[in-house]
Amino acid sequence: MVYSASSATAVLEGGDPLAVLKRQVLYAGLGLVAFRLLSRATPAQLRRIGPVAVGIAGVLLVAVLMPGFGVVVNGARRWLAIGPIQVQPSEIAKLALALWIAQAIARSPRRLTERGGLIPFAGLTALLAALVLIEPDLGTAVTMCVMAGAMLLVAGAPVRRLALIAGGALLLAGFAVAASPYQRERVHTFLDPWSKATGAGFQTVQAEIAIGSGGPVGRGLGNGIQKNNYLPEAATDMIAANIGEELGLVGLLALMAGYATFGVAGYRIALRARDIHQRTLAAGITTLIVVQAAVNLGTVLGVVPVTGVPLPFVSAGGSNLVVFLSAVGILVNIGRRGRASRPSALRDASADRGRGDGRPRDARAGGGKRAAGARG
């Protein structure tokens, strides 16, 4: 789909139709290397990564806002240029925050229920989200907050306190939107995109046209029209609209089913995790990916304001693909360890039941027989 959405525009502009695809293949290769490494990391290594990752993400989020460092695209300063490569710090920050929250919870689970115990988690999440909002990137900031809330909920934080924090976050988000002309324009456009069909609402209108013209089964792979300089960001943020035009309602439903299946599998891994660190981390990663997919699809379908977040694993873009493949590597790691711990426990239980008396084995060397002999 990346090739389909990007090649036509490249041909019309006299460029290489394979350029975006080649970059995407390179990013996929880097992401798979990270996937492999993180899928084999030990739990201790994953815990140590958290504080370091958050520190790096914070520095990059500050750097992207500094003149001369950040790259401005469509009025947003979200990228750092490192030679020919552009890095999006907000993507790194999402996974870094998940790693930090999981290890902080594991160090002291009881403090979540203590007075003031949620302050470090809420404070760091708010700080990173605020830096992302300044770029501005409301969609990513919201995704980070939802992910953090889900992790704290899974870890056993009081629901009432989480609700109060969520209410405060929504209030602050409302003020942030009201204070930002960029975000205000997006909200106004969302309410009535067709009133600004040739201006701020152009992207939303063209996405609706693309999906509507696709019908039940689409125009056919590669036969879309909107991607030919009509639909902005056809290969990135709006790639789902291109899928709807070329593969129709069937293609969009298959895409949604894929994310739903991913969500079910991810939360099952969280439920089977061996300890609170792995459980909260698996829940956070799954929530992050599913919520971002929902926000992107909601944007394309016109049910939420345009946010500028990419579609996980599908949109063209290096930072998002590498980070999310890294996140899935961690998820596979947790799932493998969770599965590995279950058979041994089941074998022990079966052995105890097989003795017929329902009593556990003697923990001392030699087992029950040797202990009986000693008593004799």
LOZA-768905 format. One record per residue (C-alpha): residue in one letter; y, z, x. Coordinates in steps of 0.02 Angstrom, whole numbers, padded with zeros to 5 digits, always signed. Last residue first. Example, Ala and Ser with C-alpha at 12.3 -4.5 7.8 and 13.67 -1.06 7.14 Angstrom:
<atoms>
S-00053+00357+00684A-00225+00390+00615
</atoms>
This chain:
<atoms>
G-02200+03059+00579R-02007+03048+00572A-02008+02941+00728G-02139+02830+00654A-02036+02806+00497A-01886+02755+00602R-01993+02630+00695K-02053+02556+00532G-01878+02553+00452G-01790+02450+00583G-01828+02449+00769A-01651+02485+00822R-01552+02579+00692A-01471+02498+00539D-01616+02539+00425R-01633+02399+00301P-01546+02412+00133R-01644+02483-00016G-01695+02369-00162D-01874+02433-00155G-01961+02265-00168R-01950+02215+00015G-01901+02040-00042R-01736+02104-00116D-01680+02159+00056A-01730+01993+00133S-01641+01898-00005A-01479+01996+00024D-01486+01963+00211R-01519+01778+00180L-01373+01768+00058A-01255+01846+00184S-01314+01725+00317P-01294+01578+00197R-01114+01627+00149S-01028+01643+00318A-01051+01461+00367R-00974+01399+00204G-00816+01500+00234R-00808+01446+00415R-00820+01264+00366G-00690+01283+00229I-00567+01370+00345N-00581+01232+00475V-00570+01098+00341L-00407+01177+00282I-00340+01186+00459G-00378+01001+00484V-00297+00969+00315A-00136+01046+00382S-00141+00937+00537L-00164+00784+00427F-00014+00847+00328V+00095+00867+00483V+00049+00697+00556L+00077+00606+00391N+00242+00692+00350S+00315+00668+00523G+00264+00485+00539G+00327+00400+00383A+00260+00272+00260S+00208+00355+00098V+00022+00378+00058F-00044+00535+00143P+00074+00648+00044L+00203+00555-00063P+00371+00574+00024V+00510+00693-00030G+00679+00613-00068T+00726+00723-00215V+00768+00606-00358P+00785+00719-00510V+00627+00764-00608V+00542+00674-00754G+00589+00499-00698L+00414+00435-00663V+00455+00407-00480T+00533+00579-00464G+00388+00663-00553L+00268+00574-00436N+00362+00643-00286V+00373+00819-00357A+00189+00820-00405A+00136+00758-00233Q+00244+00893-00152V+00165+01024-00265V-00012+00968-00223I+00019+00963-00035L+00107+01131-00022T-00009+01218-00144T-00162+01166-00044I-00083+01222+00119G-00031+01389+00046A-00198+01425-00036A-00290+01387+00126L-00171+01499+00224T-00187+01640+00098R-00377+01637+00105Q-00387+01616+00294H-00279+01767+00328I-00356+01869+00187D-00532+01852+00254R-00690+01746+00244A-00626+01606+00132R-00729+01562-00022L-00583+01572-00145A-00469+01477-00026I-00599+01339-00004R-00612+01325-00193Y-00422+01312-00198G-00426+01164-00080A-00567+01074-00171V-00480+01091-00340G-00314+01034-00266F-00391+00884-00178T-00474+00833-00341A-00306+00843-00430Y-00226+00741-00290G-00358+00605-00308A-00347+00608-00498M-00160+00575-00484L-00193+00421-00376A-00328+00360-00495L-00206+00382-00640L-00075+00282-00546G-00198+00141-00508V-00260+00131-00687L-00081+00131-00753G-00049-00026-00653L-00117-00077-00484E+00030-00186-00425E+00173-00112-00525G+00109+00067-00528I+00068+00063-00342N+00244-00001-00306A+00313+00143-00409A+00203+00262-00310I+00283+00195-00150M+00452+00263-00204D+00482+00391-00065T+00418+00279+00075A+00363+00098+00060A+00476+00051-00086E+00624+00147-00014P+00745+00053-00128L+00665-00057-00265Y+00748-00227-00281N+00736-00292-00102N+00569-00379-00132K+00476-00218-00176Q+00517-00248-00359I+00410-00406-00367G+00233-00342-00344N+00094-00466-00305G+00020-00379-00153L-00123-00300-00252G-00123-00368-00428R+00008-00374-00565G-00048-00208-00635V-00199-00146-00734P-00123-00057-00885G+00054-00126-00874G+00134-00158-00706S+00301-00210-00782G+00333-00032-00841I+00297+00044-00671A+00414-00076-00580I+00551-00064-00712E+00544+00125-00705A+00558+00121-00515Q+00705+00001-00528V+00795+00119-00646T+00766+00269-00534Q+00830+00178-00380F+00984+00107-00466G+01039+00271-00544A+01176+00304-00416G+01252+00132-00443T+01193-00023-00534A+01097+00071-00669K+01228+00207-00683S+01217+00235-00871W+01032+00191-00855P+01002+00346-00748D+01052+00469-00887L+01000+00649-00851F+00931+00604-00678T+01097+00527-00628H+01188+00688-00668V+01062+00785-00564R+01076+00665-00417E+01265+00667-00422R+01266+00856-00420Q+01151+00854-00268Y+01269+00747-00163P+01424+00835-00228S+01351+00999-00166A+01422+01162-00235A+01340+01147-00406V+01171+01107-00327A+01183+01256-00211F+01238+01369-00354G+01086+01316-00454A+00974+01343-00304L+01046+01519-00287L+01001+01556-00467L+00827+01484-00446A+00800+01590-00290G+00857+01746-00381G+00735+01713-00522A+00595+01681-00397I+00633+01845-00310L+00628+01938-00475A+00465+01852-00522L+00389+01897-00354R+00436+02078-00383R+00355+02077-00555V+00198+01991-00491P+00164+02125-00362A+00099+02047-00199G-00090+02028-00195A-00120+01901-00055V-00142+01761-00182L+00031+01798-00252L+00107+01802-00078M+00031+01632-00038A+00089+01556-00203G+00266+01619-00177A+00274+01543-00003M+00213+01375-00068V+00338+01376-00211C+00480+01417-00089M+00431+01278+00032T+00418+01150-00108V+00590+01199-00175A+00667+01174-00002T+00578+01007+00018G+00645+00943-00148L+00822+01007-00118D+00847+00910+00043P+01028+00913+00102E+01034+00929+00258I+01109+01097+00203L+00963+01128+00086V+00841+01121+00233L+00938+01255+00325A+00939+01359+00166A+00751+01338+00144L+00721+01400+00321L+00828+01554+00293A+00761+01588+00118T+00581+01580+00179L+00623+01697+00323G+00707+01822+00208A+00579+01815+00069F+00437+01851+00190P+00531+01987+00285I+00592+02067+00120L+00423+02072+00034G+00380+02247+00096G+00544+02320+00036R+00455+02452-00066E+00270+02441-00027T+00148+02326-00116L+00157+02187+00013R+00148+02320+00149R-00037+02342+00117P-00087+02174+00192S-00026+02221+00367R-00072+02102+00508A-00156+01979+00389I+00004+01958+00288A+00102+01914+00444Q-00033+01791+00499A-00030+01700+00332I+00160+01699+00318W+00180+01625+00492L+00053+01484+00466A+00129+01437+00298L+00305+01437+00372A+00250+01324+00515L+00171+01203+00390K+00334+01186+00294A+00446+01189+00449I+00361+01037+00526E+00407+00932+00375S+00585+01000+00379P+00600+00949+00562Q+00588+00761+00523V+00553+00671+00688Q+00614+00495+00725I+00530+00401+00866P+00610+00262+00970G+00682+00388+01092I+00677+00558+01009A+00790+00537+00857L+00801+00692+00749W+00794+00665+00562R+00858+00751+00404R+01046+00719+00392A+01064+00651+00216G+01194+00525+00155N+01073+00380+00139V+01011+00406+00318V+01104+00517+00443V+01018+00550+00610G+01040+00726+00680F+01079+00755+00863G+01256+00695+00894P+01331+00813+00766M+01222+00967+00743L+01124+00982+00581V+00963+00915+00658A+00975+01046+00796V+00973+01191+00674L+00814+01129+00590L+00737+01093+00761V+00770+01270+00822G+00696+01344+00664A+00541+01235+00675I+00509+01287+00855G+00522+01471+00810V+00413+01450+00657A+00279+01361+00760V+00278+01499+00892P+00262+01636+00761G+00116+01547+00674I+00015+01476+00819R-00054+01647+00868R-00142+01666+00702L-00222+01495+00713Q-00285+01538+00887A-00365+01698+00825P-00450+01604+00683T-00528+01486+00811A-00472+01305+00822R-00601+01168+00787S-00517+01092+00631L-00352+01113+00722L-00402+00998+00864R-00481+00864+00755F-00336+00859+00632A-00211+00850+00776V-00305+00698+00842L-00311+00629+00665G-00123+00649+00650L-00091+00556+00811G-00202+00412+00751A-00118+00412+00580Y+00052+00404+00666L-00004+00251+00765V-00076+00169+00608Q+00089+00202+00519R+00187+00123+00660K+00079-00033+00653L+00097-00042+00464V+00286-00030+00475A+00294-00175+00599L+00161-00287+00519P+00283-00400+00425D+00382-00425+00587G+00562-00465+00546G+00655-00614+00472E+00741-00513+00335L+00639-00591+00195V+00480-00570+00298A+00517-00385+00328T+00552-00357+00144A+00383-00433+00098S+00289-00334+00231S+00347-00161+00178A+00272-00127+00007S+00107-00218+00034Y+00084-00145+00208V+00117+00031+00146M+00000+00000+00000
</atoms>
